[in-house]
Amino acid sequence: LQGRPNVPSCRTATRVQTWATPEWALATAAVGFVTFALFAGAVAPQLRPRRSKGKKATKAEERFVLPRPPPRPEPRPAAEGPCFEVKARPGKGLGAVATRDIQEGELILSEVPLIKYSPCQEDAFAWVEDINSQFSSLPKNKQEAALELADSFRKPGQPRSIIGVLRTNSFMRGMGSSDGALCETAARFNHSCSPNCEHSWDEDEGVIQIYASTNIPKGEELMIFYVDPRGNKVQRGIQFHNFGFACCCPICQKDDAEGDANRRRMQELVRTTAEVGKEDPKRAREMVIEALYLYEKEGIHTNTFRKGACHFASVVSNRLGDKAAALDWATRAAAYSSLCHGPEHRETKQLREFATGLAAGK
């Protein structure tokens, strides 16, 4: 979780396993192969992935039925104000709670960070001076707000430090990035191994955004993930220890041997599918479909993960010469990107362009 000694580790940046970029996919690498998860809980028809006309269904398509992305919700009027409030949560300190029903794909929060940092520098400790400088330049009330956040690295009897707070609460500025950001409000969103929200970094706007990953009823707590939710219970527990808490989400509270086995299988699929795809793209696509099914079964809702899976499936389908499937998967990827990043995010635009190119026969 922590990387090099004293270098901040990002909340939700626990080096979650990502798709490697195969050599044959370098032309589309700008879009990014990111970690993936399956659609779950959305109101959408249960449809099999589209196949080229006349082709038989693969074994994976016969066995696993996958839903499609729902329509993106219309933006809410700014006059409505926030759709959540930060309040005390039993056994958790503070947390974010929905004040009205929230639709999947709805923007919940857009926040300019208090502090941004890039730990990958020639001087491994240069970031400390930069962070202290940024902290000192904050207004007094913002300094106090930052130091009210959790510090899992402080020693008993010692006050919180901005370095400890940052190491405990930072968000990645992009999936898989070592660059981080500290946000006063976003840091109040608690963890779940079956989260209903996800965070996104918009480099063009310079903001952390949190989107709903599924439909959320009024009164439900808004949850993100701090560690890879695909880890089994023991693995997650070890990672939680670094954050100084024991997870009490429903997934961790139950003794579920089948669920643990499913999550181990997810990890295996994500770790090996890209390599398999270099030699056997058909098998790689079947592995993606299996993983997507397991994500749905285990209630992992993250649209960022779904986006990456669908893009990967599109690339391997295109390599197989299955143009109809490639276009279908690419269209799904762009739709999921719109749900988790917004329609004007650079990744969403890139994925739309990728799908448009496939439609044009490029």
LUMDOTOR-452229 format. One record per residue (C-alpha): residue in one letter; residue number from 1; x, y, z. Coordinates in nm, 2 decimals. Each point is the difference from the previous one (the first is absolute). Last residue first. Example, Ala and Ser with C-alpha at 12.3 -4.5 7.8 and 13.67 -1.06 7.14 Angstrom:
<res=s&n=2&px=1.37&py=-0.11&pz=0.71>
<res=a&n=1&px=-0.14&py=-0.34&pz=0.07>
// end
This chain:
<res=k&n=362&px=-1.09&py=0.17&pz=-3.96>
<res=g&n=361&px=-0.33&py=-0.14&pz=-0.11>
<res=a&n=360&px=-0.20&py=0.31&pz=0.06>
<res=a&n=359&px=-0.18&py=-0.17&pz=0.29>
<res=l&n=358&px=0.34&py=-0.09&pz=0.14>
<res=g&n=357&px=0.12&py=0.36&pz=-0.02>
<res=t&n=356&px=-0.32&py=0.12&pz=0.17>
<res=a&n=355&px=0.06&py=-0.25&pz=0.29>
<res=f&n=354&px=0.36&py=0.13&pz=0.04>
<res=e&n=353&px=-0.12&py=0.36&pz=-0.02>
<res=r&n=352&px=-0.26&py=-0.07&pz=0.27>
<res=l&n=351&px=0.28&py=-0.16&pz=0.21>
<res=q&n=350&px=0.22&py=0.31&pz=-0.04>
<res=k&n=349&px=-0.28&py=0.23&pz=0.09>
<res=t&n=348&px=-0.08&py=-0.20&pz=0.32>
<res=e&n=347&px=0.37&py=0.00&pz=0.09>
<res=r&n=346&px=0.02&py=0.38&pz=-0.04>
<res=h&n=345&px=-0.30&py=0.06&pz=0.23>
<res=e&n=344&px=-0.29&py=0.18&pz=-0.18>
<res=p&n=343&px=-0.27&py=-0.27&pz=0.05>
<res=g&n=342&px=0.07&py=-0.05&pz=0.37>
<res=h&n=341&px=0.27&py=-0.21&pz=0.17>
<res=c&n=340&px=-0.19&py=-0.31&pz=0.14>
<res=l&n=339&px=-0.32&py=0.00&pz=-0.20>
<res=s&n=338&px=0.16&py=0.15&pz=-0.32>
<res=s&n=337&px=0.27&py=-0.26&pz=0.02>
<res=y&n=336&px=-0.26&py=-0.28&pz=0.03>
<res=a&n=335&px=-0.16&py=0.12&pz=-0.33>
<res=a&n=334&px=0.34&py=0.03&pz=-0.17>
<res=a&n=333&px=0.08&py=-0.36&pz=0.10>
<res=r&n=332&px=-0.34&py=-0.13&pz=-0.11>
<res=t&n=331&px=0.05&py=0.15&pz=-0.34>
<res=a&n=330&px=0.34&py=-0.16&pz=-0.02>
<res=w&n=329&px=-0.15&py=-0.34&pz=0.09>
<res=d&n=328&px=-0.26&py=0.03&pz=-0.27>
<res=l&n=327&px=0.25&py=0.12&pz=-0.26>
<res=a&n=326&px=0.23&py=-0.29&pz=0.07>
<res=a&n=325&px=-0.29&py=-0.24&pz=0.00>
<res=a&n=324&px=-0.11&py=0.11&pz=-0.35>
<res=k&n=323&px=0.36&py=0.00&pz=-0.13>
<res=d&n=322&px=0.08&py=-0.35&pz=0.10>
<res=g&n=321&px=0.34&py=-0.01&pz=-0.19>
<res=l&n=320&px=0.16&py=-0.18&pz=0.29>
<res=r&n=319&px=0.22&py=0.31&pz=0.06>
<res=n&n=318&px=-0.31&py=0.21&pz=0.02>
<res=s&n=317&px=-0.14&py=-0.23&pz=0.26>
<res=v&n=316&px=0.32&py=0.03&pz=0.20>
<res=v&n=315&px=-0.02&py=0.38&pz=-0.01>
<res=s&n=314&px=-0.37&py=0.01&pz=0.08>
<res=a&n=313&px=0.04&py=-0.23&pz=0.30>
<res=f&n=312&px=0.27&py=0.23&pz=0.14>
<res=h&n=311&px=-0.23&py=0.30&pz=-0.04>
<res=c&n=310&px=-0.28&py=-0.19&pz=0.17>
<res=a&n=309&px=0.22&py=-0.10&pz=0.29>
<res=g&n=308&px=0.14&py=0.36&pz=0.05>
<res=k&n=307&px=-0.35&py=0.15&pz=0.00>
<res=r&n=306&px=-0.13&py=-0.26&pz=0.25>
<res=f&n=305&px=0.28&py=0.09&pz=0.24>
<res=t&n=304&px=-0.07&py=0.37&pz=-0.01>
<res=n&n=303&px=-0.37&py=-0.09&pz=0.04>
<res=t&n=302&px=0.06&py=-0.14&pz=0.35>
<res=h&n=301&px=-0.29&py=-0.21&pz=0.11>
<res=i&n=300&px=0.15&py=-0.30&pz=0.18>
<res=g&n=299&px=-0.30&py=-0.20&pz=0.11>
<res=e&n=298&px=0.16&py=-0.35&pz=0.02>
<res=k&n=297&px=-0.21&py=-0.15&pz=-0.28>
<res=e&n=296&px=0.05&py=0.30&pz=-0.22>
<res=y&n=295&px=0.37&py=-0.01&pz=0.04>
<res=l&n=294&px=-0.01&py=-0.37&pz=-0.06>
<res=y&n=293&px=-0.18&py=0.05&pz=-0.33>
<res=l&n=292&px=0.25&py=0.26&pz=-0.11>
<res=a&n=291&px=0.28&py=-0.24&pz=0.08>
<res=e&n=290&px=-0.15&py=-0.27&pz=-0.22>
<res=i&n=289&px=-0.05&py=0.24&pz=-0.28>
<res=v&n=288&px=0.36&py=0.11&pz=0.02>
<res=m&n=287&px=0.12&py=-0.36&pz=0.00>
<res=e&n=286&px=-0.20&py=-0.07&pz=-0.31>
<res=r&n=285&px=0.16&py=0.30&pz=-0.17>
<res=a&n=284&px=0.35&py=-0.14&pz=0.10>
<res=r&n=283&px=-0.09&py=-0.34&pz=-0.14>
<res=k&n=282&px=-0.08&py=0.16&pz=-0.34>
<res=p&n=281&px=0.31&py=0.22&pz=0.02>
<res=d&n=280&px=0.23&py=-0.31&pz=0.03>
<res=e&n=279&px=0.37&py=0.09&pz=-0.03>
<res=k&n=278&px=0.02&py=0.36&pz=0.11>
<res=g&n=277&px=-0.33&py=-0.03&pz=0.18>
<res=v&n=276&px=0.13&py=-0.25&pz=0.25>
<res=e&n=275&px=0.24&py=0.27&pz=0.13>
<res=a&n=274&px=-0.29&py=0.25&pz=0.03>
<res=t&n=273&px=-0.22&py=-0.26&pz=0.17>
<res=t&n=272&px=0.25&py=-0.10&pz=0.27>
<res=r&n=271&px=-0.02&py=0.24&pz=0.29>
<res=v&n=270&px=-0.36&py=0.10&pz=-0.06>
<res=l&n=269&px=-0.11&py=-0.36&pz=-0.01>
<res=e&n=268&px=0.19&py=-0.10&pz=0.30>
<res=q&n=267&px=-0.13&py=0.29&pz=0.21>
<res=m&n=266&px=-0.35&py=-0.08&pz=-0.10>
<res=r&n=265&px=0.05&py=-0.37&pz=0.10>
<res=r&n=264&px=0.12&py=0.11&pz=0.34>
<res=r&n=263&px=-0.32&py=0.21&pz=0.03>
<res=n&n=262&px=-0.22&py=-0.30&pz=-0.10>
<res=a&n=261&px=0.17&py=-0.22&pz=0.26>
<res=d&n=260&px=-0.06&py=0.26&pz=0.27>
<res=g&n=259&px=-0.36&py=0.03&pz=-0.10>
<res=e&n=258&px=-0.04&py=-0.38&pz=0.01>
<res=a&n=257&px=0.16&py=-0.02&pz=0.35>
<res=d&n=256&px=-0.24&py=0.27&pz=0.13>
<res=d&n=255&px=0.03&py=0.06&pz=0.38>
<res=k&n=254&px=-0.19&py=0.33&pz=0.02>
<res=q&n=253&px=0.12&py=0.33&pz=0.15>
<res=c&n=252&px=0.25&py=0.08&pz=-0.26>
<res=i&n=251&px=-0.25&py=0.01&pz=-0.29>
<res=p&n=250&px=-0.26&py=0.19&pz=0.22>
<res=c&n=249&px=0.26&py=0.28&pz=0.07>
<res=c&n=248&px=0.17&py=0.01&pz=0.34>
<res=c&n=247&px=0.35&py=0.05&pz=-0.12>
<res=a&n=246&px=0.26&py=0.01&pz=0.28>
<res=f&n=245&px=0.19&py=0.32&pz=0.03>
<res=g&n=244&px=0.35&py=0.15&pz=0.01>
<res=f&n=243&px=0.04&py=0.07&pz=-0.37>
<res=n&n=242&px=0.30&py=-0.24&pz=-0.01>
<res=h&n=241&px=-0.21&py=-0.26&pz=0.17>
<res=f&n=240&px=-0.25&py=0.03&pz=-0.28>
<res=q&n=239&px=0.25&py=-0.15&pz=-0.23>
<res=i&n=238&px=0.05&py=-0.31&pz=0.22>
<res=g&n=237&px=-0.38&py=-0.04&pz=0.03>
<res=r&n=236&px=-0.04&py=0.02&pz=-0.38>
<res=q&n=235&px=0.23&py=-0.29&pz=-0.05>
<res=v&n=234&px=-0.17&py=-0.21&pz=0.27>
<res=k&n=233&px=-0.34&py=0.07&pz=-0.15>
<res=n&n=232&px=0.09&py=-0.08&pz=-0.35>
<res=g&n=231&px=0.12&py=0.28&pz=-0.23>
<res=r&n=230&px=-0.25&py=0.11&pz=-0.27>
<res=p&n=229&px=-0.09&py=0.32&pz=0.19>
<res=d&n=228&px=0.34&py=0.15&pz=-0.07>
<res=v&n=227&px=0.06&py=0.24&pz=0.29>
<res=y&n=226&px=-0.14&py=0.34&pz=0.09>
<res=f&n=225&px=-0.35&py=-0.06&pz=-0.16>
<res=i&n=224&px=-0.28&py=0.26&pz=-0.02>
<res=m&n=223&px=-0.32&py=0.02&pz=0.21>
<res=l&n=222&px=-0.29&py=0.24&pz=0.02>
<res=e&n=221&px=-0.22&py=-0.09&pz=0.30>
<res=e&n=220&px=-0.37&py=-0.07&pz=-0.08>
<res=g&n=219&px=-0.26&py=0.25&pz=0.13>
<res=k&n=218&px=-0.15&py=0.07&pz=-0.34>
<res=p&n=217&px=0.03&py=-0.30&pz=-0.24>
<res=i&n=216&px=0.31&py=-0.06&pz=-0.21>
<res=n&n=215&px=-0.01&py=-0.12&pz=-0.36>
<res=t&n=214&px=0.34&py=-0.14&pz=-0.10>
<res=s&n=213&px=0.36&py=0.13&pz=-0.05>
<res=a&n=212&px=-0.09&py=0.35&pz=0.12>
<res=y&n=211&px=0.27&py=0.24&pz=-0.10>
<res=i&n=210&px=0.27&py=0.18&pz=0.20>
<res=q&n=209&px=0.22&py=0.27&pz=-0.16>
<res=i&n=208&px=0.35&py=0.12&pz=0.09>
<res=v&n=207&px=0.07&py=0.32&pz=-0.18>
<res=g&n=206&px=0.27&py=0.15&pz=-0.22>
<res=e&n=205&px=-0.24&py=0.08&pz=-0.28>
<res=d&n=204&px=0.22&py=-0.14&pz=-0.28>
<res=e&n=203&px=0.15&py=-0.27&pz=0.22>
<res=d&n=202&px=-0.34&py=-0.13&pz=0.11>
<res=w&n=201&px=0.06&py=-0.26&pz=0.27>
<res=s&n=200&px=-0.28&py=-0.25&pz=0.06>
<res=h&n=199&px=-0.14&py=-0.15&pz=0.32>
<res=e&n=198&px=-0.24&py=-0.29&pz=0.04>
<res=c&n=197&px=-0.34&py=-0.05&pz=0.17>
<res=n&n=196&px=-0.22&py=-0.29&pz=0.11>
<res=p&n=195&px=0.29&py=-0.20&pz=0.15>
<res=s&n=194&px=-0.01&py=-0.38&pz=0.06>
<res=c&n=193&px=0.32&py=-0.03&pz=0.20>
<res=s&n=192&px=-0.10&py=0.32&pz=0.18>
<res=h&n=191&px=0.20&py=0.30&pz=0.10>
<res=n&n=190&px=-0.11&py=0.34&pz=0.14>
<res=f&n=189&px=-0.05&py=0.33&pz=-0.18>
<res=r&n=188&px=0.14&py=0.27&pz=0.23>
<res=a&n=187&px=0.32&py=0.04&pz=-0.20>
<res=a&n=186&px=-0.22&py=0.14&pz=-0.29>
<res=t&n=185&px=-0.08&py=0.30&pz=0.22>
<res=e&n=184&px=0.34&py=0.13&pz=0.09>
<res=c&n=183&px=0.19&py=-0.12&pz=-0.31>
<res=l&n=182&px=0.36&py=-0.11&pz=-0.01>
<res=a&n=181&px=0.14&py=-0.08&pz=-0.35>
<res=g&n=180&px=0.24&py=-0.27&pz=-0.13>
<res=d&n=179&px=0.25&py=-0.08&pz=-0.27>
<res=s&n=178&px=0.10&py=-0.36&pz=0.00>
<res=s&n=177&px=-0.24&py=-0.08&pz=-0.28>
<res=g&n=176&px=-0.17&py=-0.34&pz=-0.04>
<res=m&n=175&px=-0.34&py=0.15&pz=-0.07>
<res=g&n=174&px=0.03&py=0.38&pz=-0.03>
<res=r&n=173&px=0.09&py=0.27&pz=0.25>
<res=m&n=172&px=-0.01&py=-0.26&pz=0.28>
<res=f&n=171&px=-0.17&py=0.11&pz=0.32>
<res=s&n=170&px=0.17&py=0.09&pz=0.33>
<res=n&n=169&px=-0.15&py=-0.07&pz=0.34>
<res=t&n=168&px=0.25&py=-0.19&pz=0.21>
<res=r&n=167&px=0.33&py=0.11&pz=-0.15>
<res=l&n=166&px=-0.13&py=0.36&pz=-0.01>
<res=v&n=165&px=-0.11&py=-0.01&pz=0.37>
<res=g&n=164&px=0.34&py=-0.14&pz=0.10>
<res=i&n=163&px=0.19&py=0.27&pz=-0.20>
<res=i&n=162&px=-0.23&py=0.27&pz=0.14>
<res=s&n=161&px=0.08&py=-0.11&pz=0.35>
<res=r&n=160&px=-0.25&py=-0.11&pz=0.27>
<res=p&n=159&px=0.11&py=0.06&pz=0.35>
<res=q&n=158&px=0.22&py=-0.25&pz=0.20>
<res=g&n=157&px=-0.12&py=-0.19&pz=0.30>
<res=p&n=156&px=0.01&py=-0.34&pz=-0.17>
<res=k&n=155&px=0.19&py=0.02&pz=-0.33>
<res=r&n=154&px=-0.16&py=0.15&pz=-0.31>
<res=f&n=153&px=-0.01&py=-0.22&pz=-0.31>
<res=s&n=152&px=-0.38&py=-0.06&pz=-0.04>
<res=d&n=151&px=-0.07&py=0.38&pz=-0.01>
<res=a&n=150&px=-0.37&py=0.06&pz=-0.04>
<res=l&n=149&px=-0.13&py=0.34&pz=-0.11>
<res=e&n=148&px=-0.02&py=0.29&pz=0.24>
<res=l&n=147&px=0.34&py=0.12&pz=-0.11>
<res=a&n=146&px=-0.14&py=0.08&pz=-0.34>
<res=a&n=145&px=-0.29&py=0.21&pz=0.14>
<res=e&n=144&px=0.24&py=0.20&pz=0.22>
<res=q&n=143&px=0.22&py=0.08&pz=-0.29>
<res=k&n=142&px=-0.31&py=0.10&pz=-0.20>
<res=n&n=141&px=-0.11&py=0.23&pz=0.28>
<res=k&n=140&px=0.34&py=0.16&pz=0.01>
<res=p&n=139&px=0.01&py=0.07&pz=-0.37>
<res=l&n=138&px=0.24&py=-0.22&pz=-0.19>
<res=s&n=137&px=0.35&py=0.12&pz=-0.09>
<res=s&n=136&px=0.16&py=-0.19&pz=0.29>
<res=f&n=135&px=-0.15&py=-0.33&pz=-0.14>
<res=q&n=134&px=0.14&py=0.06&pz=-0.34>
<res=s&n=133&px=0.35&py=0.07&pz=0.14>
<res=n&n=132&px=-0.02&py=-0.31&pz=0.23>
<res=i&n=131&px=-0.10&py=-0.21&pz=-0.30>
<res=d&n=130&px=0.29&py=0.13&pz=-0.22>
<res=e&n=129&px=0.25&py=-0.05&pz=0.28>
<res=v&n=128&px=-0.12&py=-0.36&pz=0.05>
<res=w&n=127&px=-0.01&py=-0.06&pz=-0.38>
<res=a&n=126&px=0.37&py=0.04&pz=-0.02>
<res=f&n=125&px=0.05&py=-0.32&pz=0.20>
<res=a&n=124&px=0.06&py=-0.24&pz=-0.29>
<res=d&n=123&px=0.23&py=0.25&pz=-0.17>
<res=e&n=122&px=-0.01&py=-0.09&pz=-0.36>
<res=q&n=121&px=-0.38&py=0.03&pz=0.01>
<res=c&n=120&px=-0.28&py=-0.26&pz=0.00>
<res=p&n=119&px=-0.20&py=0.14&pz=0.30>
<res=s&n=118&px=-0.22&py=0.23&pz=-0.20>
<res=y&n=117&px=-0.22&py=0.22&pz=0.22>
<res=k&n=116&px=-0.33&py=0.19&pz=0.01>
<res=i&n=115&px=-0.13&py=0.17&pz=0.31>
<res=l&n=114&px=-0.34&py=0.15&pz=0.10>
<res=p&n=113&px=-0.16&py=-0.17&pz=-0.30>
<res=v&n=112&px=-0.27&py=0.17&pz=-0.22>
<res=e&n=111&px=-0.32&py=-0.20&pz=0.06>
<res=s&n=110&px=-0.28&py=-0.14&pz=-0.22>
<res=l&n=109&px=-0.25&py=-0.21&pz=0.19>
<res=i&n=108&px=-0.30&py=-0.22&pz=-0.07>
<res=l&n=107&px=0.00&py=-0.01&pz=-0.38>
<res=e&n=106&px=-0.27&py=-0.25&pz=-0.10>
<res=g&n=105&px=0.11&py=-0.31&pz=-0.18>
<res=e&n=104&px=-0.25&py=-0.22&pz=0.18>
<res=q&n=103&px=-0.28&py=0.21&pz=0.13>
<res=i&n=102&px=-0.02&py=0.15&pz=0.34>
<res=d&n=101&px=-0.31&py=0.00&pz=0.23>
<res=r&n=100&px=0.01&py=0.29&pz=0.25>
<res=t&n=99&px=0.21&py=0.11&pz=0.30>
<res=a&n=98&px=0.27&py=-0.27&pz=-0.07>
<res=v&n=97&px=0.24&py=-0.04&pz=0.29>
<res=a&n=96&px=0.37&py=0.08&pz=0.01>
<res=g&n=95&px=0.20&py=-0.12&pz=0.30>
<res=l&n=94&px=0.14&py=0.12&pz=0.34>
<res=g&n=93&px=0.14&py=-0.22&pz=0.28>
<res=k&n=92&px=-0.03&py=-0.36&pz=-0.11>
<res=g&n=91&px=-0.15&py=-0.19&pz=0.29>
<res=p&n=90&px=-0.35&py=0.14&pz=-0.05>
<res=r&n=89&px=0.01&py=0.27&pz=-0.27>
<res=a&n=88&px=0.01&py=0.37&pz=0.09>
<res=k&n=87&px=-0.10&py=0.23&pz=-0.28>
<res=v&n=86&px=0.12&py=0.13&pz=-0.34>
<res=e&n=85&px=-0.30&py=0.08&pz=-0.21>
<res=f&n=84&px=-0.10&py=-0.11&pz=-0.35>
<res=c&n=83&px=-0.18&py=0.11&pz=-0.32>
<res=p&n=82&px=0.16&py=0.34&pz=0.01>
<res=g&n=81&px=-0.19&py=0.31&pz=-0.12>
<res=e&n=80&px=-0.33&py=-0.01&pz=-0.19>
<res=a&n=79&px=0.09&py=0.34&pz=-0.16>
<res=a&n=78&px=0.26&py=-0.17&pz=-0.21>
<res=p&n=77&px=-0.27&py=-0.17&pz=-0.20>
<res=r&n=76&px=0.06&py=-0.38&pz=-0.04>
<res=p&n=75&px=0.18&py=-0.13&pz=-0.30>
<res=e&n=74&px=-0.20&py=-0.26&pz=-0.20>
<res=p&n=73&px=0.08&py=-0.36&pz=0.08>
<res=r&n=72&px=0.23&py=-0.20&pz=-0.24>
<res=p&n=71&px=-0.20&py=-0.28&pz=-0.15>
<res=p&n=70&px=0.07&py=-0.35&pz=0.15>
<res=p&n=69&px=0.30&py=-0.20&pz=-0.10>
<res=r&n=68&px=-0.08&py=-0.36&pz=-0.12>
<res=p&n=67&px=-0.06&py=-0.31&pz=0.20>
<res=l&n=66&px=0.21&py=-0.32&pz=-0.03>
<res=v&n=65&px=-0.11&py=-0.36&pz=-0.04>
<res=f&n=64&px=0.27&py=-0.25&pz=0.07>
<res=r&n=63&px=-0.02&py=-0.37&pz=-0.11>
<res=e&n=62&px=-0.08&py=0.02&pz=-0.37>
<res=e&n=61&px=0.22&py=0.31&pz=-0.04>
<res=a&n=60&px=0.29&py=-0.17&pz=0.17>
<res=k&n=59&px=-0.04&py=-0.31&pz=-0.22>
<res=t&n=58&px=0.00&py=0.22&pz=-0.30>
<res=a&n=57&px=-0.32&py=0.07&pz=-0.19>
<res=k&n=56&px=-0.01&py=-0.12&pz=-0.36>
<res=k&n=55&px=0.06&py=0.24&pz=-0.28>
<res=g&n=54&px=-0.26&py=0.08&pz=-0.26>
<res=k&n=53&px=-0.01&py=0.37&pz=0.06>
<res=s&n=52&px=0.30&py=0.12&pz=0.20>
<res=r&n=51&px=-0.07&py=-0.02&pz=0.37>
<res=r&n=50&px=-0.16&py=0.25&pz=0.24>
<res=p&n=49&px=0.09&py=-0.06&pz=0.37>
<res=r&n=48&px=-0.29&py=-0.17&pz=0.17>
<res=l&n=47&px=-0.28&py=0.21&pz=0.13>
<res=q&n=46&px=-0.17&py=0.05&pz=0.34>
<res=p&n=45&px=-0.19&py=0.32&pz=-0.05>
<res=a&n=44&px=0.11&py=0.29&pz=0.22>
<res=v&n=43&px=-0.09&py=0.14&pz=0.34>
<res=a&n=42&px=0.34&py=0.00&pz=0.17>
<res=g&n=41&px=0.08&py=-0.23&pz=0.29>
<res=a&n=40&px=0.33&py=-0.14&pz=-0.13>
<res=f&n=39&px=0.22&py=0.08&pz=-0.30>
<res=l&n=38&px=0.33&py=-0.18&pz=0.04>
<res=a&n=37&px=0.34&py=0.12&pz=0.11>
<res=f&n=36&px=0.31&py=0.11&pz=-0.18>
<res=t&n=35&px=0.36&py=0.11&pz=0.06>
<res=v&n=34&px=0.13&py=0.24&pz=-0.26>
<res=f&n=33&px=0.12&py=-0.05&pz=-0.36>
<res=g&n=32&px=0.05&py=0.36&pz=-0.11>
<res=v&n=31&px=-0.15&py=0.20&pz=-0.28>
<res=a&n=30&px=0.35&py=0.10&pz=-0.12>
<res=a&n=29&px=0.07&py=-0.38&pz=-0.03>
<res=t&n=28&px=-0.21&py=-0.03&pz=-0.31>
<res=a&n=27&px=0.29&py=-0.03&pz=-0.25>
<res=l&n=26&px=0.19&py=-0.20&pz=0.25>
<res=a&n=25&px=-0.25&py=-0.28&pz=-0.01>
<res=w&n=24&px=0.21&py=-0.26&pz=-0.18>
<res=e&n=23&px=0.27&py=0.03&pz=0.25>
<res=p&n=22&px=-0.23&py=-0.08&pz=0.29>
<res=t&n=21&px=-0.07&py=0.27&pz=0.25>
<res=a&n=20&px=-0.02&py=-0.16&pz=0.35>
<res=w&n=19&px=-0.34&py=0.00&pz=0.15>
<res=t&n=18&px=0.01&py=0.14&pz=0.35>
<res=q&n=17&px=0.04&py=-0.14&pz=0.35>
<res=v&n=16&px=-0.08&py=0.25&pz=0.27>
<res=r&n=15&px=0.31&py=0.19&pz=0.11>
<res=t&n=14&px=-0.17&py=0.10&pz=0.32>
<res=a&n=13&px=-0.11&py=0.33&pz=-0.15>
<res=t&n=12&px=-0.35&py=0.03&pz=0.14>
<res=r&n=11&px=0.15&py=0.22&pz=0.28>
<res=c&n=10&px=0.33&py=0.10&pz=-0.14>
<res=s&n=9&px=0.34&py=-0.10&pz=0.15>
<res=p&n=8&px=0.21&py=0.29&pz=0.10>
<res=v&n=7&px=0.38&py=-0.05&pz=-0.01>
<res=n&n=6&px=0.15&py=-0.04&pz=0.35>
<res=p&n=5&px=0.17&py=-0.33&pz=-0.09>
<res=r&n=4&px=-0.05&py=-0.10&pz=-0.36>
<res=g&n=3&px=-0.34&py=-0.15&pz=-0.09>
<res=q&n=2&px=-0.25&py=0.04&pz=0.28>
<res=l&n=1&px=-0.27&py=-0.25&pz=-0.09>
// end
